[in-house]
Amino acid sequence: MITKEETLLFMKELNCLLNDYRKCLDSSVRDDIYKDILLISHVIQSSREKAKCL
């Protein structure tokens, strides 16, 4: 499980990636950014689900 501080860092990075995704015109780069968005979103969601179980 990740800490609250780590979650905040992931959320900040997610926000940056979303902004980059919106601005990006290169489809291959957008695909890579999208994969990163999904990965970080999954980490955040998994952490929240584990926290609920505790």
For each residue, the residues with C-beta under 8 A, 3 or more apart:
1: 47 50 51
2: 6 7 10 43 47
3: 6 7
4: 7 8
5: 8 9
6: 2 3 9 10
7: 2 3 4 10 11 44 47
8: 4 5 11 12
9: 5 6 12 13
10: 2 6 7 13 14 40 43 44
11: 7 8 14 15 44
12: 8 9 15 16
13: 9 10 16 17 40
14: 10 11 17 18 37 40 41 44
15: 11 12 18 19
16: 12 13 19 20
17: 13 14 20 21 33 36 37 40
18: 14 15 21 22 37
19: 15 16 22 23
20: 16 17 23 24 33
21: 17 18 24 30 33 34 37
22: 18 19
23: 19 20
24: 20 21 29 30 33
25:
26: 29 30
27: 30 31
28: 31 32
29: 24 26 32 33
30: 21 24 26 27 33 34
31: 27 28 34 35
32: 28 29 35 36
33: 17 20 21 24 29 30 36 37
34: 21 30 31 37 38
35: 31 32 38 39
36: 17 32 33 39 40
37: 14 17 18 21 33 34 40 41
38: 34 35 41 42
39: 35 36 42 43
40: 10 13 14 17 36 37 43 44
41: 14 37 38 44 45
42: 38 39 45 46
43: 2 10 39 40 46 47
44: 7 10 11 14 40 41 47 48
45: 41 42 48 49
46: 42 43 49 50
47: 1 2 7 43 44 50 51
48: 44 45 51 52
49: 45 46 52 53
50: 1 46 47 53 54
51: 1 47 48 54
52: 48 49
53: 49 50
54: 50 51
